[in-house]
Amino acid sequence: MRDIDVSLYLVTDRGMLNNLSLTELVKSAVDNGATAVQLREKECSTREFIQLALDLKKILDPENIPLIINDRVDVALAAHTSGVHLGQNDMPVSMARKLLGDEKVIGLSVETEKDLDNVDALDVDYLGVSPIFKTPTKRDTMDEWGLEGLKLVAGKTDYKLVAIGGINRDNAGEVLQHGAEGIAVVSAICAAEKPGKAAAELREIVDSVRQDEVKTNIDSNNQWMVGREQSHPGEFAGNR
């Protein structure tokens, strides 16, 4: 597995949950449109981390939803998950790829323009552009990219871009319109009173933006054909 649908990418934070277990929250999000899940745990033991991953796999595997492990290649290997997401200070991508093999997904965070240097030479599957906006869940990052920064990154790489940091239903549409393939959210779902409803609203925004993009492309192609026919009528004479 190397292809991953990052349209609506849930990143977990157990500290934000409102009267739900982690498995209940993830199931609710997936049932309402989440396309990928990243298990992020900064404080639990390795054994607990592996068990959490195994518990989530029971929910996600039947739905063909990828489970990505934040930082910990060892946990991804032990639980046989879909892959890992690495930060700039985590295991080097080349080493992670050697350990994980060619079939696993590897995502990489980019937080500054310098992080983009030689990034296209790395064997990763998507870039996490972080943070787009200020957020309390990303305290160890540089200044936020903003929408124009996201657009800049999109112009410098062909990788799929996943935007994360301060994204919610009020700004998700704009984020997607500035070059992101998908949105990664933490508090917008984990801290929501009704996580399923929050996921469904975000997925609706994602789908709406994608439909608008398809319509725009079709309209552009039609306009090109009309212009071409008007300027080169002989090309189309045989098709009438």
C-alpha positions, 0 to 999 in steps of 0.5 A: 500500500502506497496510495493514501486518501488524505482528504480528511485525515484525523489525527488523534489526541486522547486528552481532548475526548469528551466522554468517548473512548478513542475507539468510539471516536475513531469509529464515529469519524470514519463512519462519517467520512474520515479517510485516514487516521494517525495515532499520535501518542506522546506520553504512553508506554510503547506497550500501550501504544502498540495495543492502541494501534491494534485496537484501532486496526480492528475498526479500520482494517475492515473499512480499508482505512489506513492507520498511520503511526506518528513518529514511532517506526517500531510501533508501526512495525509491531502493529503492522499498520499502514505506515508512519508520519515523521517529523523533521527530528524523527528517524531519517526517511531513508532509514524508515523506508529501509525498515518499513519496506516499499509498501508502507506509507511514509508522511513527512512534516515540513515546517519551514522553507528550508525543510523543502530543500531536496524534499523531492528526492525523498521516498515519501508519499505525502507532506504534512504542511504544519502549521497552517494557522496557530494552534495549541496542539502544535507548540513545537513548530515554527511560525504558521505558514498561512494560506499563501505559505501553503500555496508556496509549498504547492508550487515547489513540490509535486507531493500530495500536501496535507495541511494541518494546524488550526483547520476547522469548518470555517477555513477548510475550504480556503485551505483546500483551494490553496493547494492542499490535497487534504486536511488533517484535523485534531481538535475539530473532531477530537474536541467536538461534542459530536465528533461524527457530525463534525467529521461529516461537516468537514467531509462535505466541505472537502467533497464540495471543493473537489466537485467545484474543481472538477466543474472548473476543469470541465468548463475550462476544457470546453472553452478551449475547445470552442476557441480552438474550433473558432480559430481552426474550423478545418480541424473539426469539419470531419466531426460534424 
